[in-house]
Amino acid sequence: MRLQEVSRVHSTRKGKERIQSIKKLHPQYVVGFVDGEGSFSVSIYRDEAMRNKIFVRPEFEIEVRADDREILKRIQKTLGCGKIYKCNYERYGWYPHVKYKVSRLDEISEVLIPFLEKYPLQAKKAKIFYYFKQIIRKRMNGKHLTKEGVEEIIKLRDKIRALGKKHRLEAARVRENRSPSGVGR
């Protein structure tokens, strides 16, 4: 899969004019959408440039078919942060997708988390968000720079993964993402 940025809230003046014409959504609608389609994840990988050689990258994403791009633009406008990317799944025979992604730590900690604390998630994802917030706090406090802190973050990330797997088993994706001429006809 290849990502190509197509929209950013904090862009050029011309880009801001475009985004200002998009209408915000009711916060509870956004929360419901996140409960159903949102994804909180934390990547942990080796990075020789880091003091402890480990990099911790938290991300929030919502991915939908490209024909639903407008809703991601409205979520982006409502939250006031993040980027929207085109996703290329041609090799799988899927319809084109778009992804809304918040990966900047300042946007996660100063915008996304306060929004979801003010308008709490209502479904199973609330527990995942709880662990995600703990990881963000540890990252903001520099705990990711110590061996002990990384171990704590890994344990929290594993809890997120365990909850995510349980959720995926209960709600497996239907083949609606495939185009008529795609794989699995």
Buried (B, 14 or more C-beta within 10 A) or exposed (E): EEBEEBBBBEBEEEEEEEBEEBEBBEBEBBBBBBBEBBBBBBEBEEEEEEEEEBBBBBBBBBBBBEEBBEBBBBBBBBBBBBBBBBBBBEEBBBBBBBBBBBBBBEBBBEBBBEBBEEBEBEBBBBBBBBBBBBBBEBBEEEBBBBEEBBEBBBEBBEBBBEBBEEBEEEEEEEEEBBBEEBEEE
